[in-house]
Amino acid sequence: MIYYGAWWCPHCFEQRQLLGQEAYQKITYVECSPDGLDAQADVCQAAGVQSYPSWKIEGKLYAGMQELKELATASGYQGPSNFQYTLQTIPQTMPQIVPYKG
């Protein structure tokens, strides 16, 4: 599972908040903004990423924010599915998880 985003993208921030820190640490994040920390814009372009956030799961590219249940289904996740948040209930006051260079 690969998550493509940009440090300046508000929807990417919301997607990270929805995931939570524990889940976020278990995925591969690719920074697509050329001025971001550890930027890999060429990797994003080669993957066909056209919008942020985007996900590559089992070889398929998913554009836009995804519900946790959608990510779980697409990835074949078999663990607990009583997710605390949805796109409608994302906490807006949590600290940003991924550092960026600005």
MOPAC internal coordinates of N, CA, C and O (Angstrom, degrees):
PM7 1SCF
backbone

  N    0.0000 0     0.00 0     0.00 0    0    0    0
  C    1.4419 1     0.00 0     0.00 0    1    0    0
  C    1.5262 1   107.58 1     0.00 0    2    1    0
  O    1.2310 1   121.11 1   -56.40 1    3    2    1
  N    1.3152 1   115.49 1   123.60 1    3    2    1
  C    1.4694 1   120.94 1   179.50 1    5    3    2
  C    1.5225 1   108.59 1  -121.08 1    6    5    3
  O    1.2310 1   120.91 1   -47.94 1    7    6    5
  N    1.3049 1   115.86 1   132.06 1    7    6    5
  C    1.4563 1   123.32 1   179.65 1    9    7    6
  C    1.5249 1   108.03 1  -110.30 1   10    9    7
  O    1.2310 1   120.30 1   -58.29 1   11   10    9
  N    1.3346 1   117.02 1   121.71 1   11   10    9
  C    1.4598 1   122.63 1   179.94 1   13   11   10
  C    1.5292 1   108.39 1  -106.69 1   14   13   11
  O    1.2310 1   121.03 1   -47.49 1   15   14   13
  N    1.3278 1   115.64 1   132.51 1   15   14   13
  C    1.4543 1   118.84 1   179.92 1   17   15   14
  C    1.5166 1   111.57 1  -157.35 1   18   17   15
  O    1.2310 1   121.70 1     5.49 1   19   18   17
  N    1.3223 1   114.35 1  -174.51 1   19   18   17
  C    1.4663 1   122.09 1   178.62 1   21   19   18
  C    1.5239 1   107.80 1  -138.48 1   22   21   19
  O    1.2310 1   120.64 1   -40.10 1   23   22   21
  N    1.3044 1   116.37 1   139.90 1   23   22   21
  C    1.4650 1   121.12 1  -175.16 1   25   23   22
  C    1.5239 1   112.72 1   -58.64 1   26   25   23
  O    1.2310 1   119.85 1   150.60 1   27   26   25
  N    1.3291 1   117.89 1   -29.40 1   27   26   25
  C    1.4624 1   122.26 1  -175.89 1   29   27   26
  C    1.5352 1   113.22 1   -89.98 1   30   29   27
  O    1.2310 1   119.96 1   176.53 1   31   30   29
  N    1.3062 1   117.68 1    -3.47 1   31   30   29
  C    1.4658 1   123.40 1  -173.21 1   33   31   30
  C    1.5354 1   111.51 1   -81.63 1   34   33   31
  O    1.2310 1   119.66 1   -63.58 1   35   34   33
  N    1.3460 1   118.26 1   116.42 1   35   34   33
  C    1.4663 1   119.44 1  -179.00 1   37   35   34
  C    1.5313 1   113.19 1   -64.77 1   38   37   35
  O    1.2310 1   119.99 1   146.90 1   39   38   37
  N    1.3226 1   117.63 1   -33.10 1   39   38   37
  C    1.4666 1   119.47 1   178.90 1   41   39   38
  C    1.5263 1   110.98 1   -71.59 1   42   41   39
  O    1.2310 1   120.25 1   149.64 1   43   42   41
  N    1.3244 1   117.12 1   -30.36 1   43   42   41
  C    1.4667 1   120.80 1   175.18 1   45   43   42
  C    1.5186 1   109.91 1   -66.67 1   46   45   43
  O    1.2310 1   120.55 1   138.84 1   47   46   45
  N    1.3262 1   116.56 1   -41.16 1   47   46   45
  C    1.4591 1   121.06 1   176.61 1   49   47   46
  C    1.5271 1   109.90 1   -59.76 1   50   49   47
  O    1.2310 1   120.46 1   133.81 1   51   50   49
  N    1.3330 1   116.72 1   -46.19 1   51   50   49
  C    1.4620 1   120.92 1   179.62 1   53   51   50
  C    1.5277 1   111.00 1   -63.14 1   54   53   51
  O    1.2310 1   120.28 1   140.89 1   55   54   53
  N    1.3425 1   117.07 1   -39.11 1   55   54   53
  C    1.4628 1   120.10 1   179.15 1   57   55   54
  C    1.5251 1   110.31 1   -64.34 1   58   57   55
  O    1.2310 1   120.08 1   138.83 1   59   58   57
  N    1.3265 1   117.46 1   -41.17 1   59   58   57
  C    1.4728 1   120.74 1   177.56 1   61   59   58
  C    1.5231 1   110.59 1   -63.08 1   62   61   59
  O    1.2310 1   120.61 1   139.11 1   63   62   61
  N    1.3262 1   116.44 1   -40.89 1   63   62   61
  C    1.4587 1   120.01 1   179.05 1   65   63   62
  C    1.5308 1   110.05 1   -63.39 1   66   65   63
  O    1.2310 1   120.62 1   139.55 1   67   66   65
  N    1.3078 1   116.41 1   -40.45 1   67   66   65
  C    1.4588 1   120.96 1   179.37 1   69   67   66
  C    1.5278 1   110.68 1   -63.23 1   70   69   67
  O    1.2310 1   120.38 1   138.96 1   71   70   69
  N    1.3227 1   116.88 1   -41.04 1   71   70   69
  C    1.4618 1   121.23 1   179.15 1   73   71   70
  C    1.5262 1   111.92 1   -65.84 1   74   73   71
  O    1.2310 1   120.80 1   137.37 1   75   74   73
  N    1.2992 1   116.08 1   -42.63 1   75   74   73
  C    1.4566 1   120.36 1  -173.85 1   77   75   74
  C    1.5201 1   110.18 1    84.86 1   78   77   75
  O    1.2310 1   120.69 1   -19.95 1   79   78   77
  N    1.3075 1   116.28 1   160.05 1   79   78   77
  C    1.4618 1   121.76 1  -173.22 1   81   79   78
  C    1.5319 1   112.58 1   -65.10 1   82   81   79
  O    1.2310 1   120.13 1   138.20 1   83   82   81
  N    1.3236 1   117.37 1   -41.80 1   83   82   81
  C    1.4611 1   119.86 1  -177.46 1   85   83   82
  C    1.5272 1   111.62 1   -62.45 1   86   85   83
  O    1.2310 1   120.26 1   132.21 1   87   86   85
  N    1.3121 1   117.11 1   -47.79 1   87   86   85
  C    1.4682 1   120.39 1   179.48 1   89   87   86
  C    1.5290 1   110.86 1   -68.66 1   90   89   87
  O    1.2310 1   120.77 1   141.30 1   91   90   89
  N    1.3343 1   116.13 1   -38.70 1   91   90   89
  C    1.4614 1   119.96 1  -178.50 1   93   91   90
  C    1.5277 1   111.34 1   -59.84 1   94   93   91
  O    1.2310 1   120.35 1   144.54 1   95   94   93
  N    1.3183 1   116.94 1   -35.46 1   95   94   93
  C    1.4626 1   120.82 1  -179.05 1   97   95   94
  C    1.5303 1   112.29 1   -70.40 1   98   97   95
  O    1.2310 1   119.92 1   166.18 1   99   98   97
  N    1.3126 1   117.75 1   -13.82 1   99   98   97
  C    1.4578 1   121.27 1  -177.45 1  101   99   98
  C    1.5230 1   113.46 1   -98.97 1  102  101   99
  O    1.2310 1   120.08 1  -178.95 1  103  102  101
  N    1.3209 1   117.45 1     1.05 1  103  102  101
  C    1.4624 1   120.25 1   178.79 1  105  103  102
  C    1.5272 1   109.87 1  -111.43 1  106  105  103
  O    1.2310 1   120.99 1   -15.61 1  107  106  105
  N    1.3007 1   115.70 1   164.39 1  107  106  105
  C    1.4613 1   121.24 1   175.75 1  109  107  106
  C    1.5233 1   107.98 1   -93.66 1  110  109  107
  O    1.2310 1   120.52 1   -60.35 1  111  110  109
  N    1.3346 1   116.60 1   119.65 1  111  110  109
  C    1.4620 1   121.59 1   178.27 1  113  111  110
  C    1.5171 1   109.12 1  -103.67 1  114  113  111
  O    1.2310 1   121.15 1   -45.24 1  115  114  113
  N    1.3322 1   115.41 1   134.76 1  115  114  113
  C    1.4598 1   121.39 1   175.69 1  117  115  114
  C    1.5212 1   107.84 1  -120.21 1  118  117  115
  O    1.2310 1   120.81 1   -60.54 1  119  118  117
  N    1.3350 1   116.06 1   119.46 1  119  118  117
  C    1.4607 1   122.80 1   177.99 1  121  119  118
  C    1.5294 1   108.50 1   -80.57 1  122  121  119
  O    1.2310 1   120.97 1   -59.92 1  123  122  121
  N    1.3253 1   115.75 1   120.08 1  123  122  121
  C    1.4712 1   120.88 1  -175.11 1  125  123  122
  C    1.5275 1   113.76 1   -95.88 1  126  125  123
  O    1.2310 1   120.00 1   162.26 1  127  126  125
  N    1.3161 1   117.60 1   -17.74 1  127  126  125
  C    1.4541 1   120.27 1  -179.50 1  129  127  126
  C    1.5287 1   109.37 1   -77.30 1  130  129  127
  O    1.2310 1   119.86 1   -54.15 1  131  130  129
  N    1.3328 1   117.87 1   125.85 1  131  130  129
  C    1.4667 1   120.54 1  -177.56 1  133  131  130
  C    1.5276 1   114.00 1   -56.19 1  134  133  131
  O    1.2310 1   119.73 1   153.20 1  135  134  133
  N    1.3373 1   118.12 1   -26.80 1  135  134  133
  C    1.4567 1   119.83 1  -179.56 1  137  135  134
  C    1.5264 1   112.95 1   -98.60 1  138  137  135
  O    1.2310 1   120.02 1  -167.89 1  139  138  137
  N    1.3333 1   117.58 1    12.11 1  139  138  137
  C    1.4529 1   121.91 1   178.80 1  141  139  138
  C    1.5174 1   112.63 1   -85.17 1  142  141  139
  O    1.2310 1   120.61 1   -12.96 1  143  142  141
  N    1.3203 1   116.43 1   167.04 1  143  142  141
  C    1.4526 1   123.03 1   178.54 1  145  143  142
  C    1.5255 1   109.19 1   -66.74 1  146  145  143
  O    1.2310 1   120.14 1   -52.75 1  147  146  145
  N    1.3284 1   117.34 1   127.25 1  147  146  145
  C    1.4729 1   122.88 1  -178.47 1  149  147  146
  C    1.5330 1   111.82 1    55.67 1  150  149  147
  O    1.2310 1   120.75 1  -137.46 1  151  150  149
  N    1.3150 1   116.18 1    42.54 1  151  150  149
  C    1.4698 1   122.09 1  -177.23 1  153  151  150
  C    1.5255 1   112.21 1   -57.71 1  154  153  151
  O    1.2310 1   121.20 1   -40.46 1  155  154  153
  N    1.3300 1   115.30 1   139.54 1  155  154  153
  C    1.4578 1   122.88 1   178.06 1  157  155  154
  C    1.5300 1   109.28 1  -136.79 1  158  157  155
  O    1.2310 1   120.89 1  -127.16 1  159  158  157
  N    1.3206 1   115.91 1    52.84 1  159  158  157
  C    1.4640 1   120.90 1  -176.88 1  161  159  158
  C    1.5240 1   112.10 1   -55.91 1  162  161  159
  O    1.2310 1   120.09 1   145.42 1  163  162  161
  N    1.3249 1   117.43 1   -34.58 1  163  162  161
  C    1.4615 1   120.60 1   179.48 1  165  163  162
  C    1.5290 1   111.83 1   -66.01 1  166  165  163
  O    1.2310 1   120.42 1   144.80 1  167  166  165
  N    1.3160 1   116.79 1   -35.20 1  167  166  165
  C    1.4720 1   121.34 1   177.71 1  169  167  166
  C    1.5283 1   109.67 1   -66.97 1  170  169  167
  O    1.2310 1   120.55 1   138.44 1  171  170  169
  N    1.3117 1   116.55 1   -41.56 1  171  170  169
  C    1.4675 1   121.13 1   178.50 1  173  171  170
  C    1.5209 1   111.01 1   -63.03 1  174  173  171
  O    1.2310 1   120.93 1   135.27 1  175  174  173
  N    1.3257 1   115.83 1   -44.73 1  175  174  173
  C    1.4609 1   120.28 1   179.50 1  177  175  174
  C    1.5277 1   110.48 1   -63.04 1  178  177  175
  O    1.2310 1   120.04 1   135.68 1  179  178  177
  N    1.3269 1   117.52 1   -44.32 1  179  178  177
  C    1.4638 1   121.60 1  -179.99 1  181  179  178
  C    1.5311 1   111.75 1   -64.02 1  182  181  179
  O    1.2310 1   120.13 1   150.32 1  183  182  181
  N    1.3338 1   117.36 1   -29.68 1  183  182  181
  C    1.4634 1   121.54 1   179.54 1  185  183  182
  C    1.5269 1   112.49 1   -80.65 1  186  185  183
  O    1.2310 1   120.50 1   170.30 1  187  186  185
  N    1.3396 1   116.65 1    -9.70 1  187  186  185
  C    1.4585 1   120.23 1   179.78 1  189  187  186
  C    1.5153 1   113.91 1    85.81 1  190  189  187
  O    1.2310 1   120.27 1  -162.24 1  191  190  189
  N    1.3273 1   117.09 1    17.76 1  191  190  189
  C    1.4629 1   121.00 1  -179.99 1  193  191  190
  C    1.5270 1   109.13 1   -69.08 1  194  193  191
  O    1.2310 1   121.05 1   -54.92 1  195  194  193
  N    1.3401 1   115.59 1   125.08 1  195  194  193
  C    1.4597 1   121.03 1  -179.82 1  197  195  194
  C    1.5171 1   112.72 1  -118.82 1  198  197  195
  O    1.2310 1   120.53 1   167.37 1  199  198  197
  N    1.3335 1   116.60 1   -12.63 1  199  198  197
  C    1.4624 1   120.36 1   178.80 1  201  199  198
  C    1.5256 1   108.66 1  -149.89 1  202  201  199
  O    1.2310 1   121.87 1   -17.97 1  203  202  201
  N    1.3371 1   114.02 1   162.03 1  203  202  201
  C    1.4656 1   119.97 1  -178.28 1  205  203  202
  C    1.5191 1   109.61 1  -120.58 1  206  205  203
  O    1.2310 1   120.36 1   -34.60 1  207  206  205
  N    1.3086 1   116.91 1   145.40 1  207  206  205
  C    1.4546 1   127.09 1   -11.47 1  209  207  206
  C    1.5260 1   111.47 1   -73.42 1  210  209  207
  O    1.2310 1   120.90 1   -19.82 1  211  210  209
  N    1.3120 1   115.89 1   160.18 1  211  210  209
  C    1.4653 1   122.82 1   172.84 1  213  211  210
  C    1.5191 1   108.26 1  -136.98 1  214  213  211
  O    1.2310 1   121.40 1   -24.81 1  215  214  213
  N    1.3133 1   114.93 1   155.19 1  215  214  213
  C    1.4650 1   121.91 1  -178.11 1  217  215  214
  C    1.5127 1   109.03 1  -130.41 1  218  217  215
  O    1.2310 1   120.35 1   -38.87 1  219  218  217
  N    1.3213 1   116.94 1   141.13 1  219  218  217
  C    1.4603 1   121.31 1   169.25 1  221  219  218
  C    1.5203 1   106.43 1  -115.50 1  222  221  219
  O    1.2310 1   121.61 1   -63.53 1  223  222  221
  N    1.3317 1   114.52 1   116.47 1  223  222  221
  C    1.4647 1   121.49 1  -177.27 1  225  223  222
  C    1.5206 1   107.76 1  -132.23 1  226  225  223
  O    1.2310 1   121.25 1   -56.81 1  227  226  225
  N    1.3256 1   115.22 1   123.19 1  227  226  225
  C    1.4707 1   120.57 1   179.55 1  229  227  226
  C    1.5292 1   111.04 1    52.84 1  230  229  227
  O    1.2310 1   120.51 1  -141.29 1  231  230  229
  N    1.3431 1   116.63 1    38.71 1  231  230  229
  C    1.4515 1   122.10 1   176.77 1  233  231  230
  C    1.5174 1   115.74 1    81.21 1  234  233  231
  O    1.2310 1   119.57 1   177.07 1  235  234  233
  N    1.3304 1   118.42 1    -2.93 1  235  234  233
  C    1.4645 1   121.91 1   179.94 1  237  235  234
  C    1.5203 1   109.95 1  -106.03 1  238  237  235
  O    1.2310 1   120.56 1   -41.35 1  239  238  237
  N    1.3346 1   116.53 1   138.65 1  239  238  237
  C    1.4601 1   122.11 1  -179.44 1  241  239  238
  C    1.5314 1   109.77 1   -95.92 1  242  241  239
  O    1.2310 1   120.88 1   -52.06 1  243  242  241
  N    1.3274 1   115.93 1   127.94 1  243  242  241
  C    1.4605 1   122.91 1   178.19 1  245  243  242
  C    1.5236 1   107.58 1  -114.79 1  246  245  243
  O    1.2310 1   119.90 1   -57.51 1  247  246  245
  N    1.3281 1   117.79 1   122.49 1  247  246  245
  C    1.4620 1   122.05 1  -178.95 1  249  247  246
  C    1.5218 1   110.22 1   -97.74 1  250  249  247
  O    1.2310 1   120.93 1   -36.58 1  251  250  249
  N    1.3209 1   115.82 1   143.42 1  251  250  249
  C    1.4563 1   121.37 1   176.08 1  253  251  250
  C    1.5197 1   113.04 1    91.74 1  254  253  251
  O    1.2310 1   121.57 1    -7.04 1  255  254  253
  N    1.3264 1   114.59 1   172.96 1  255  254  253
  C    1.4558 1   120.43 1   179.18 1  257  255  254
  C    1.5205 1   109.38 1   -65.96 1  258  257  255
  O    1.2310 1   121.05 1   -37.15 1  259  258  257
  N    1.3242 1   115.59 1   142.85 1  259  258  257
  C    1.4564 1   121.62 1  -178.52 1  261  259  258
  C    1.5236 1   109.82 1  -124.14 1  262  261  259
  O    1.2310 1   121.02 1   -41.39 1  263  262  261
  N    1.3153 1   115.66 1   138.61 1  263  262  261
  C    1.4623 1   121.11 1   172.58 1  265  263  262
  C    1.5295 1   108.41 1   -66.28 1  266  265  263
  O    1.2310 1   120.42 1   -28.43 1  267  266  265
  N    1.3096 1   116.81 1   151.57 1  267  266  265
  C    1.4572 1   120.83 1   178.87 1  269  267  266
  C    1.5294 1   111.64 1   -60.38 1  270  269  267
  O    1.2310 1   120.22 1   142.35 1  271  270  269
  N    1.3150 1   117.18 1   -37.65 1  271  270  269
  C    1.4650 1   120.35 1   178.41 1  273  271  270
  C    1.5272 1   110.84 1   -63.29 1  274  273  271
  O    1.2310 1   120.18 1   142.15 1  275  274  273
  N    1.3356 1   117.27 1   -37.85 1  275  274  273
  C    1.4716 1   121.18 1   178.00 1  277  275  274
  C    1.5228 1   110.55 1   -65.56 1  278  277  275
  O    1.2310 1   120.38 1   136.33 1  279  278  277
  N    1.3318 1   116.87 1   -43.67 1  279  278  277
  C    1.4616 1   120.96 1   178.19 1  281  279  278
  C    1.5253 1   110.77 1   -63.90 1  282  281  279
  O    1.2310 1   120.68 1   138.75 1  283  282  281
  N    1.3170 1   116.31 1   -41.25 1  283  282  281
  C    1.4631 1   120.67 1   179.83 1  285  283  282
  C    1.5275 1   110.63 1   -62.47 1  286  285  283
  O    1.2310 1   120.42 1   135.13 1  287  286  285
  N    1.3140 1   116.80 1   -44.87 1  287  286  285
  C    1.4668 1   120.92 1  -179.80 1  289  287  286
  C    1.5198 1   110.82 1   -64.65 1  290  289  287
  O    1.2310 1   120.28 1   132.54 1  291  290  289
  N    1.3259 1   117.06 1   -47.46 1  291  290  289
  C    1.4688 1   121.45 1  -177.54 1  293  291  290
  C    1.5243 1   111.88 1   -63.03 1  294  293  291
  O    1.2310 1   120.54 1   145.89 1  295  294  293
  N    1.3352 1   116.56 1   -34.11 1  295  294  293
  C    1.4649 1   120.34 1  -175.94 1  297  295  294
  C    1.5276 1   113.41 1   -91.17 1  298  297  295
  O    1.2310 1   120.27 1   170.34 1  299  298  297
  N    1.3178 1   117.09 1    -9.66 1  299  298  297
  C    1.4534 1   119.62 1  -177.52 1  301  299  298
  C    1.5225 1   113.10 1    79.34 1  302  301  299
  O    1.2310 1   120.25 1  -161.83 1  303  302  301
  N    1.3193 1   117.13 1    18.17 1  303  302  301
  C    1.4662 1   122.88 1   179.26 1  305  303  302
  C    1.5238 1   109.99 1   -55.67 1  306  305  303
  O    1.2310 1   120.70 1   -47.81 1  307  306  305
  N    1.3267 1   116.27 1   132.19 1  307  306  305
  C    1.4622 1   121.53 1  -176.90 1  309  307  306
  C    1.5330 1   113.74 1  -114.06 1  310  309  307
  O    1.2310 1   119.85 1  -177.02 1  311  310  309
  N    1.3185 1   117.88 1     2.98 1  311  310  309
  C    1.4605 1   120.88 1  -176.91 1  313  311  310
  C    1.5138 1   112.71 1   -80.25 1  314  313  311
  O    1.2310 1   120.70 1    14.12 1  315  314  313
  N    1.3369 1   116.27 1  -165.88 1  315  314  313
  C    1.4648 1   121.19 1   179.88 1  317  315  314
  C    1.5328 1   111.02 1   -57.50 1  318  317  315
  O    1.2310 1   120.64 1   -35.93 1  319  318  317
  N    1.3119 1   116.38 1   144.07 1  319  318  317
  C    1.4681 1   119.85 1  -178.22 1  321  319  318
  C    1.5261 1   112.08 1  -123.94 1  322  321  319
  O    1.2310 1   120.30 1  -157.74 1  323  322  321
  N    1.3033 1   117.03 1    22.26 1  323  322  321
  C    1.4643 1   120.78 1   176.38 1  325  323  322
  C    1.5265 1   108.54 1   -90.49 1  326  325  323
  O    1.2310 1   120.84 1  -114.91 1  327  326  325
  N    1.3274 1   116.00 1    65.09 1  327  326  325
  C    1.4612 1   121.78 1  -175.24 1  329  327  326
  C    1.5246 1   110.69 1   -65.81 1  330  329  327
  O    1.2310 1   121.24 1   -41.65 1  331  330  329
  N    1.3175 1   115.23 1   138.35 1  331  330  329
  C    1.4581 1   121.25 1  -175.02 1  333  331  330
  C    1.5271 1   112.60 1   -73.28 1  334  333  331
  O    1.2310 1   120.00 1   143.88 1  335  334  333
  N    1.3284 1   117.61 1   -36.12 1  335  334  333
  C    1.4547 1   120.27 1  -173.92 1  337  335  334
  C    1.5275 1   112.04 1  -120.59 1  338  337  335
  O    1.2310 1   121.39 1   -22.90 1  339  338  337
  N    1.3417 1   114.95 1   157.10 1  339  338  337
  C    1.4581 1   122.84 1   171.71 1  341  339  338
  C    1.5261 1   106.45 1  -126.93 1  342  341  339
  O    1.2310 1   120.04 1    -2.39 1  343  342  341
  N    1.3014 1   117.53 1   177.61 1  343  342  341
  C    1.4653 1   120.14 1   178.84 1  345  343  342
  C    1.5315 1   111.35 1   -60.43 1  346  345  343
  O    1.2310 1   120.17 1   154.23 1  347  346  345
  N    1.3216 1   117.29 1   -25.77 1  347  346  345
  C    1.4663 1   120.69 1  -179.71 1  349  347  346
  C    1.5330 1   112.61 1   -83.79 1  350  349  347
  O    1.2310 1   119.90 1   164.24 1  351  350  349
  N    1.3260 1   117.80 1   -15.76 1  351  350  349
  C    1.4670 1   119.94 1  -174.87 1  353  351  350
  C    1.5202 1   113.14 1  -121.69 1  354  353  351
  O    1.2310 1   119.91 1  -156.03 1  355  354  353
  N    1.3105 1   117.77 1    23.97 1  355  354  353
  C    1.4633 1   121.15 1  -179.08 1  357  355  354
  C    1.5270 1   109.61 1   -63.05 1  358  357  355
  O    1.2310 1   120.38 1   -49.48 1  359  358  357
  N    1.3367 1   116.88 1   130.52 1  359  358  357
  C    1.4669 1   118.78 1   176.48 1  361  359  358
  C    1.5278 1   109.96 1   -69.20 1  362  361  359
  O    1.2310 1   120.24 1   -52.54 1  363  362  361
  N    1.2963 1   117.14 1   127.46 1  363  362  361
  C    1.4650 1   121.41 1  -176.92 1  365  363  362
  C    1.5263 1   113.05 1   -92.91 1  366  365  363
  O    1.2310 1   119.71 1   171.18 1  367  366  365
  N    1.3150 1   118.16 1    -8.82 1  367  366  365
  C    1.4602 1   120.20 1  -173.82 1  369  367  366
  C    1.5178 1   114.03 1  -105.79 1  370  369  367
  O    1.2310 1   119.72 1  -176.04 1  371  370  369
  N    1.3314 1   118.14 1     3.96 1  371  370  369
  C    1.4487 1   120.54 1   179.26 1  373  371  370
  C    1.5259 1   110.18 1   -73.09 1  374  373  371
  O    1.2310 1   119.61 1   -27.97 1  375  374  373
  N    1.3353 1   118.35 1   152.03 1  375  374  373
  C    1.4662 1   119.91 1   179.03 1  377  375  374
  C    1.5186 1   110.99 1   -69.00 1  378  377  375
  O    1.2310 1   120.88 1   -28.54 1  379  378  377
  N    1.3172 1   115.93 1   151.46 1  379  378  377
  C    1.4607 1   120.65 1   178.32 1  381  379  378
  C    1.5211 1   108.78 1   -65.70 1  382  381  379
  O    1.2310 1   120.38 1   -40.92 1  383  382  381
  N    1.3204 1   116.88 1   139.08 1  383  382  381
  C    1.4637 1   122.13 1  -174.71 1  385  383  382
  C    1.5139 1   111.99 1   -88.32 1  386  385  383
  O    1.2310 1   119.31 1   139.09 1  387  386  385
  N    1.3101 1   118.92 1   -40.91 1  387  386  385
  C    1.4461 1   121.58 1  -172.78 1  389  387  386
  C    1.5280 1   110.21 1   -99.68 1  390  389  387
  O    1.2310 1   120.00 1   -56.07 1  391  390  389
  N    1.3382 1   117.61 1   123.93 1  391  390  389
  C    1.4609 1   119.43 1   178.15 1  393  391  390
  C    1.5249 1   110.93 1   -72.51 1  394  393  391
  O    1.2310 1   120.74 1   -23.14 1  395  394  393
  N    1.2926 1   116.19 1   156.86 1  395  394  393
  C    1.4550 1   121.79 1   177.45 1  397  395  394
  C    1.5103 1   109.16 1  -141.26 1  398  397  395
  O    1.2310 1   121.21 1   -21.79 1  399  398  397
  N    1.3104 1   115.28 1   158.21 1  399  398  397
  C    1.4631 1   117.68 1   173.77 1  401  399  398
  C    1.5192 1   107.17 1  -100.01 1  402  401  399
  O    1.2310 1   119.99 1   -45.88 1  403  402  401
  N    1.2813 1   117.62 1   134.12 1  403  402  401
  C    1.4499 1   119.42 1  -172.54 1  405  403  402
  C    1.4613 1   115.84 1  -121.65 1  406  405  403
  O    1.2310 1   120.10 1   180.00 1  407  406  405

